[in-house]
Amino acid sequence: GGAWQDVDLYSPTYEPQSVVYSVSGLTDGPHTLRIEPTGTKNPASADVYVGVDAFDVTGALTQAGPNRYEQDDPNLAFTGTWNVANEAALSAGTYAYTGDGSVTAKFNGTGVSWVTAKMPVNGIATVVVDGGAPQLVDLYSPVYEPQSTVFTATGLTDGTHTITITFTGTKNAASSDFWVGVDAFDVFGTLVPAP
């Protein structure tokens, strides 16, 4: 999350396996390195390509981006009655849905996405992050859309956060029912036991 640093990858001759950027002396713990093309170049270069050959890491490389947690993860806290559907197009092949309940996920990190199936029989849910104002999410779709990311909260301060999804008993006028479902959570961080 520090300031961007420009790295010029131009050379008049081919130089494979060049170490073009290095950082050391970091505190022992998780760190993130992000590389993005700028669309700019050295005046002597013929193009703007950016490449990656390898990373030399003092430590262990871990998964970048979000970690996926399925709807049956024991760290999730459910209220009400939840049913389970099985279908190959769903994340890990299963999906939980309710007509009266809620689910809370607690995580240490900086962001979370709610993944679910949108379909003609779904209603409207509320989403609350860290006790903030409820936000309505319409889960209706005229066609079946498995593994849809319907809500995302990013850029949170690195720490402990909660997300709660609640059945409202309301729906889009085009929907034939009120169901609310959860397929998975994609967490920029780690899921921990919810209260």
Phi, psi and chi 1 to 4 in degrees:
 res  aa     phi    psi   chi1   chi2   chi3   chi4
   1 GLY       -   10.4      -      -      -      -
   2 GLY   -78.2 -172.2      -      -      -      -
   3 ALA   -68.0  143.2      -      -      -      -
   4 TRP   -65.1  142.9  -72.9  102.0      -      -
   5 GLN  -123.4  128.6  -59.5  178.3   52.2      -
   6 ASP   -79.1  137.4  -70.5  -23.5      -      -
   7 VAL  -126.7  119.1  177.5      -      -      -
   8 ASP   -86.3  117.0 -171.7  -10.2      -      -
   9 LEU   -96.5    8.1  -57.7  178.2      -      -
  10 TYR   -76.4  142.7  168.1   75.9      -      -
  11 SER  -148.2  142.2  171.0      -      -      -
  12 PRO   -68.7  -16.8   23.1  -31.9      -      -
  13 THR  -127.2  159.9   59.7      -      -      -
  14 TYR   -70.8  123.7  177.6   52.6      -      -
  15 GLU  -129.1   83.3  -61.5 -178.6   21.6      -
  16 PRO   -68.8  156.4   26.6  -33.4      -      -
  17 GLN    55.1   39.4  -62.6 -167.8   45.7      -
  18 SER   -83.5  133.5  -63.1      -      -      -
  19 VAL   -83.1  110.6  176.7      -      -      -
  20 VAL  -104.9  -13.2  -64.5      -      -      -
  21 TYR  -154.6  140.3  177.1   82.9      -      -
  22 SER  -146.9  142.8 -178.0      -      -      -
  23 VAL  -137.6  139.8   61.1      -      -      -
  24 SER  -145.6  173.5   60.7      -      -      -
  25 GLY    75.8   16.6      -      -      -      -
  26 LEU   -72.1  154.8  -58.6  173.3      -      -
  27 THR   -64.5  148.6   57.4      -      -      -
  28 ASP   -67.8  115.8 -169.4    8.1      -      -
  29 GLY   162.1 -174.9      -      -      -      -
  30 PRO   -74.9  139.2   24.2  -31.2      -      -
  31 HIS  -140.0  157.2  -59.7  -81.4      -      -
  32 THR  -125.9  132.0  -57.1      -      -      -
  33 LEU  -114.7  125.6  173.1   68.7      -      -
  34 ARG  -120.8  131.7 -176.0  179.3  176.6   92.6
  35 ILE  -117.9  128.0  -61.0  165.3      -      -
  36 GLU  -134.3  140.0  -71.3 -168.7    3.3      -
  37 PRO   -70.5  144.3   23.3  -30.4      -      -
  38 THR  -100.1  -16.1   63.6      -      -      -
  39 GLY    78.8    5.9      -      -      -      -
  40 THR  -112.3  169.9   60.9      -      -      -
  41 LYS  -155.7  164.4   65.6 -178.6 -175.8   70.5
  42 ASN   -63.3  139.1 -175.2  -55.2      -      -
  43 PRO   -56.3  -26.0  -24.1   32.9      -      -
  44 ALA   -81.1  -12.9      -      -      -      -
  45 SER   -80.8  149.5  179.8      -      -      -
  46 ALA   -89.2  -11.9      -      -      -      -
  47 ASP  -156.7 -176.1 -142.2  -41.2      -      -
  48 VAL  -117.4   21.6  -65.5      -      -      -
  49 TYR   -62.8  146.5  -67.7  117.4      -      -
  50 VAL  -126.5  133.6  170.2      -      -      -
  51 GLY  -131.9  159.3      -      -      -      -
  52 VAL  -131.0  129.7  173.1      -      -      -
  53 ASP  -106.6  -42.2 -169.2   10.8      -      -
  54 ALA  -168.7  166.8      -      -      -      -
  55 PHE  -123.9  131.0  -67.8   99.5      -      -
  56 ASP   -99.4  115.5  -68.9  -28.8      -      -
  57 VAL  -118.2  127.9  178.9      -      -      -
  58 THR   -88.6   92.7  -55.6      -      -      -
  59 GLY   137.8 -156.4      -      -      -      -
  60 ALA  -117.2  132.4      -      -      -      -
  61 LEU   -77.3  131.8 -161.0   63.1      -      -
  62 THR  -117.9  170.3   57.8      -      -      -
  63 GLN   -60.9  129.5  178.1  179.8  -16.4      -
  64 ALA   -87.6  153.7      -      -      -      -
  65 GLY    80.4 -166.3      -      -      -      -
  66 PRO   -75.2  153.0   27.3  -33.9      -      -
  67 ASN   -97.3  132.4  -62.3  -57.2      -      -
  68 ARG   -91.5  130.9  175.7  154.7  -71.5 -169.1
  69 TYR  -120.7  127.2  -65.1   91.3      -      -
  70 GLU   -76.7  165.1  -60.0  -59.3  -29.9      -
  71 GLN   -67.6  -14.1   95.7  -71.4  -22.3      -
  72 ASP   -99.3   15.2   58.4   -4.3      -      -
  73 ASP   -64.5  133.3 -168.3  -76.4      -      -
  74 PRO   -66.5  -13.2   21.9  -32.0      -      -
  75 ASN   -79.1  -13.6  -71.4  -49.3      -      -
  76 LEU   -78.9  145.9  -60.7  174.7      -      -
  77 ALA  -113.8  118.8      -      -      -      -
  78 PHE  -108.4  145.6  -69.4   88.2      -      -
  79 THR  -122.4  157.7   67.5      -      -      -
  80 GLY    79.2 -164.8      -      -      -      -
  81 THR  -103.5  126.4  -57.7      -      -      -
  82 TRP  -121.4  137.5  -72.6   76.5      -      -
  83 ASN  -108.1  159.5  -53.0  -68.2      -      -
  84 VAL  -121.6  131.9  175.0      -      -      -
  85 ALA  -112.0  146.3      -      -      -      -
  86 ASN  -117.6  128.4  -61.1  -75.9      -      -
  87 GLU  -165.0  137.3 -159.3  -94.0  -47.8      -
  88 ALA   -61.0  -30.6      -      -      -      -
  89 ALA   -75.7  -11.5      -      -      -      -
  90 LEU   -79.0  157.4  -61.6  165.4      -      -
  91 SER   -62.9  123.1 -179.1      -      -      -
  92 ALA    59.6   13.5      -      -      -      -
  93 GLY    82.0    2.4      -      -      -      -
  94 THR  -136.5  163.7   61.2      -      -      -
  95 TYR  -156.3  138.8  162.6   86.7      -      -
  96 ALA  -110.1  141.1      -      -      -      -
  97 TYR  -142.6  153.2   62.2   99.3      -      -
  98 THR  -138.4  156.6 -174.4      -      -      -
  99 GLY  -118.8   13.4      -      -      -      -
 100 ASP  -163.8    1.9   64.5    5.0      -      -
 101 GLY  -114.1 -167.9      -      -      -      -
 102 SER  -146.1  163.9   68.9      -      -      -
 103 VAL  -139.8  138.8   58.5      -      -      -
 104 THR  -122.0  131.9  -62.4      -      -      -
 105 ALA  -114.8  135.3      -      -      -      -
 106 LYS  -116.9  136.3 -175.7  177.1 -179.0 -179.6
 107 PHE  -147.7  154.6   63.5   95.8      -      -
 108 ASN  -102.8  117.7  -68.6  -35.7      -      -
 109 GLY   163.3 -154.7      -      -      -      -
 110 THR  -124.0   -1.6   59.7      -      -      -
 111 GLY  -173.4  163.0      -      -      -      -
 112 VAL  -153.5  146.8   62.9      -      -      -
 113 SER  -126.5  142.2  -67.3      -      -      -
 114 TRP   -98.6  122.4  167.0   23.6      -      -
 115 VAL  -109.9  129.7  179.4      -      -      -
 116 THR  -151.6  179.0 -170.7      -      -      -
 117 ALA  -101.1  129.0      -      -      -      -
 118 LYS   -94.5  142.3  -62.6  179.7   73.0  173.6
 119 MET  -163.3  171.8   59.2 -174.9   84.8      -
 120 PRO   -67.2  -12.7  -21.6   32.3      -      -
 121 VAL  -106.7   10.8  -63.8      -      -      -
 122 ASN   -94.5  154.3  -79.8   -4.2      -      -
 123 GLY  -106.9 -151.8      -      -      -      -
 124 ILE  -113.6  136.1  -65.4  172.2      -      -
 125 ALA  -116.7  161.8      -      -      -      -
 126 THR  -105.1  148.1   57.6      -      -      -
 127 VAL  -124.0  130.6  178.9      -      -      -
 128 VAL  -125.4  126.0  173.6      -      -      -
 129 VAL  -110.5  123.0  176.1      -      -      -
 130 ASP    54.9   37.1  -66.6  -20.8      -      -
 131 GLY    73.5   13.8      -      -      -      -
 132 GLY   -77.5 -167.6      -      -      -      -
 133 ALA   -67.0  137.0      -      -      -      -
 134 PRO   -63.8  139.8  -17.7   29.9      -      -
 135 GLN  -118.2  132.7  -59.5  179.1   55.6      -
 136 LEU   -82.4  137.1  -64.3  175.7      -      -
 137 VAL  -128.7  118.0  178.0      -      -      -
 138 ASP   -86.2  117.5 -172.1  -10.4      -      -
 139 LEU   -96.9    7.1  -57.1  176.4      -      -
 140 TYR   -75.5  142.1  166.3   77.1      -      -
 141 SER  -147.7  141.9  171.1      -      -      -
 142 PRO   -67.9  -16.3   22.1  -31.3      -      -
 143 VAL  -128.1  159.3  -63.6      -      -      -
 144 TYR   -71.1  123.6  177.8   52.2      -      -
 145 GLU  -127.9   84.0  -62.3 -179.5   21.3      -
 146 PRO   -69.1  155.6   26.4  -33.5      -      -
 147 GLN    54.0   43.8  -62.8 -165.0   52.2      -
 148 SER   -87.4  132.8  -63.3      -      -      -
 149 THR   -84.8  109.0  -61.3      -      -      -
 150 VAL  -103.1  -13.7  -64.5      -      -      -
 151 PHE  -154.7  138.7  178.0   85.8      -      -
 152 THR  -140.1  134.9  -62.1      -      -      -
 153 ALA  -122.3  118.3      -      -      -      -
 154 THR  -129.6  170.5   58.1      -      -      -
 155 GLY    72.6   18.7      -      -      -      -
 156 LEU   -71.9  154.1  -56.2  174.5      -      -
 157 THR   -62.7  143.1   56.1      -      -      -
 158 ASP   -66.8  112.1 -166.2    0.6      -      -
 159 GLY   172.7 -157.8      -      -      -      -
 160 THR   -92.9  131.8  -57.6      -      -      -
 161 HIS  -139.2  161.3  -57.2  -83.1      -      -
 162 THR  -130.6  149.6   59.5      -      -      -
 163 ILE  -131.1  129.3  177.6  172.7      -      -
 164 THR  -122.8  129.4  -60.2      -      -      -
 165 ILE  -112.2  129.0  -62.1  159.8      -      -
 166 THR  -131.5  135.2  -56.0      -      -      -
 167 PHE   -63.2  134.9  174.2   85.2      -      -
 168 THR  -108.5  -18.5   64.5      -      -      -
 169 GLY    76.5   13.8      -      -      -      -
 170 THR  -118.0  165.5   61.1      -      -      -
 171 LYS  -156.3  163.2   66.1 -179.0 -175.2   72.0
 172 ASN   -63.6  141.7 -175.0  -53.5      -      -
 173 ALA   -58.8  -25.8      -      -      -      -
 174 ALA   -82.0  -13.5      -      -      -      -
 175 SER   -79.1  149.1 -178.6      -      -      -
 176 SER   -96.0   -2.1   61.2      -      -      -
 177 ASP  -158.9 -172.1 -142.7  -38.3      -      -
 178 PHE  -120.7    9.6  -60.0   88.0      -      -
 179 TRP   -58.3  147.0  -62.2  110.3      -      -
 180 VAL  -126.9  131.9  167.7      -      -      -
 181 GLY  -130.0  162.0      -      -      -      -
 182 VAL  -134.5  128.4  173.1      -      -      -
 183 ASP  -105.8  -41.7 -165.0    5.5      -      -
 184 ALA  -168.0  167.4      -      -      -      -
 185 PHE  -121.9  131.1  -70.2   98.5      -      -
 186 ASP  -100.3  115.8  -71.8  -23.3      -      -
 187 VAL  -114.3  126.5  178.2      -      -      -
 188 PHE   -83.8   78.7  -73.4   89.2      -      -
 189 GLY   147.4 -145.9      -      -      -      -
 190 THR  -130.6  131.4  -54.0      -      -      -
 191 LEU   -72.9  138.0 -155.4   63.7      -      -
 192 VAL  -128.0  166.5  -63.5      -      -      -
 193 PRO   -59.2  128.8  -25.7   35.0      -      -
 194 ALA   -83.2  152.4      -      -      -      -
 195 PRO   -70.0      -   20.5  -28.8      -      -
